[in-house]
Amino acid sequence: TQQHQAHCQVSPELNGWMQMQIRHSSRPCARGPHAPSVTCTRAPGWTAKMLRPAGALGRRDGQRPTLVPSAARSQLKILHPNTSTSHGATTATRAVAGSDVQTTSTATSARVQGKLLLQSSDSPSSPLRLSLQLVSATVAGSDGSGVRGEAAALDAVISSGETELDVELLWDEALGAPGAVLVTNNSDFPVYLQLLSLSSPAVHFVCNGWVYPVGKHPYRLFFTNDAYVKEKTPPALLKDREDELRLLRGEGAPADKPLQKWDRVYDYALYNDLGNPDLRKDLARPVLGGSEEYPYPRRTRTSRPPSKADPASETRASLEEGIYIPCDERTGPVAKAPSLPKLDGHFGSLAEVHGLFGSNAKPIPFPFPQVISANRTAWRTDEEFARQTLAGTNPLSIELVTDFPLTSKLDRAVYGDQDSKIAKEHIEKNLGNMTVAQAIEKDRLYVVDHHDWVMPYLKRINELPGAEEKGEISQRKSYATRTLFFLQDDSTLKPLAIELSSPHPKDERLGATSTVYTPPDELKAGDAASDTFTAWDLAKAHAASNDACKNNYVLHWYATLTMLISGMRIIACAHVMLTGSCVVCRLRTHATMEPLVIAANRQLSVLHPIHRLLKPHFRNTLDTNSTARHIVIGSGDERQGGAFYRNMHEVNFFTGKYGMEMSSKAYASFNFTELAFPNELIKRGVARGDPKKPEELELLIKDYPYAVDGLEIWTAIKEWVTDYCAIYYADGDGAVAGDSELQAWWSEVRNVGHGDLRDAPWWPAMDSVDDLVETCATIIWLGSAYHSAVSFGQYGYNGFVPNRPTITSGEMPADAKAVVTEAEFLGRITPKTEAFGLMALTMNPPVKPGEPLMGERPDTERWTSEQRAAKALLEFNAKLDAVAEAVKKRNADGALRNRNGPVEVPYTLLAPRADPAAPHVGGIPNSIAV
């Protein structure tokens, strides 16, 4: 690298401005919030180490996931005024058109040295040619924009991967402080800029954006790491701030023109691309959103043409090209549809299932799921079945029973009598000498009730597969379930009864036909290893299947739908290649988060403090959601060559093609304010107290791992957001109400992104600091800790399908005490092909090495120039480190039986930090990043 050693000559006025800036060490940032994943080679003194408090737990380090090979430092040529270039440029330019400032190349200019960190996803065959101009934050031209300084032309020969370049720019002291940098790409390939960091004046531009050649991007403008609301923006930057938002909103661009991979437009559309009616009539799916029948959040607009068979639906993108998202949201190559082997039938024995695990297993050596890693048989016990409602992959469905018998909210005129048939006689024998009334009075009776969600679709589900789907979808026979539990003195739960219900065989309006199953006598020592099963075991499998599907389509997708499959290909039955990772995410995280991300980019400038606060928690959301629509939650597509691909969820979950439609019905009762963690616990009746004082909440189930760990994390998040907002809204509620960008963001979230529920009474008014803090804390919780809790245990518990099947088939025995063989039990749960697919998709560690964990920022030392915000982030990290230690201590406490359970699996899904001694404990990422 050609390095220029000239020292900067800075005027006293500019020096005074420099002294006001926060001083950072010379370490650069790691990759930005949306940077493509790469490895890199850095110069001495430039590392990716996170800024952490003293004594902090070490996070899991390691090379970052590789998108392209790492690049050596590139050859660099920087052109100064009056220096010609090899590619035809003649001179560097002084102040640009529209400026009133007259400057010349005199002693008023200072040489500003710095470093530019960038990436290329390809191996360019031609040099990188960029033009960089600093933009004044204090001196405006005649058009109101900040005056542009001299343009420095940069020529560099780079390789694919991450590259660090030395740069030297000229800056005129008459232009005051720089507030942005304008970058033009004169190359024939795009480049991803991460960070431009200048040493004197000490100013940092956290770019994190693609710059395409000038034919695609005339220029890109990147602001400094300062943050201010619009009303406090330096006047010279205000027009550039507004122009950038207009560009992101796509103002002036035709709405019906298909968006391209280099576009940066954020806009909304209905979920009208899940079906493929042009390929096959049976692949048509309802449009979700925009109607009273199918309310739904909005997704990112792509402007693909309408379907010929159904003009209300959008045509599908080909499996090879991927779905449009704004270019800065793309974090890696387009995920490919997997090729899964077809395995006939069901497992014949548990030994056959166990044979899938270990280094010698075939067709792929799956790792042992945690649920059978320490004890191969304890998953069968009632205690473990109950414990997983508190510490498994879905710890959010258990509710306090306040009335008995249980009742349904379904419309009797449509569905008849759907109330529960569980009677006192079924359960009082196992209530420890209590009556049902006493158990309710003492807060001892709990339920997991999936009946009303499943029943309206059950008749149609049990008719699957249709004539066109045979060979693609396995036979279904499912029931709507209710499961009652008794809270014992040691805080463990005892299953009391499972009710399995079906629509009346003659007419759904005649109500449900139900059978109640109760547990046999307690299993004696060694009985869990028996090859004999009972109707009770089958009933537990049906309850687990209902629970797994509710978690998949509602609790997970409902908040941020995320499944990422990075280049997954399974070739034949004997040879499998998996790269990347997959995590299934659902409505409550993925789908409801997407409008928040779209609105934030359309209405909140990157200079806005709330944009800066939330940006790390939006990372990868649009990318994973588009992948989900493309190859996970849609109906089916044709591969190149004519082979048919059926999207995974319709194959692997008992809900089949009705799953997304069912999530729409769940969305009708969506309430954002109830997703704040204390509110969610109180709503389910498992906690009491003031939700504004989470540290004082009383948990009715004392040993509730998800709730105990979650409350500590929520408290830390809330305190961090409170401290951060106090910096920028020191004037109180009026500052929030008067923040025009903030108000536009929240109005668009409510009226457009979640427009089907715009009239709901629960929406925060966003006219107070309390509203702002609670909203931001909820968003951060959903994108980080909540997502981890409902997602990262997928392989640990679901990877062994007898523990948590996703499909059931075959009629239940009429006799609740009937005995079935091991083969009969396995023949009524998830078949081999579907089991193999689920395991293959979830087998890799959910947290990639190098992924920023909650509280960490890849640009920790550069993300803000505000010292108070940087200090508050360090304090947040210290609190999370303390939570991580507390989790370890609780898991080591033998008196807390729900922390490990009979299967001896410690609860680590809400452990904020990675544990080097436990590879499966990867910590909680900032966002839905995997």
Summary of the structure (lengths in Angstrom):
residues: 930
radius of gyration: 28.9
end to end distance: 36.1
largest distance: 96.1
contacts: 3298
relative contact order: 0.13
helix: 32%
strand: 17%
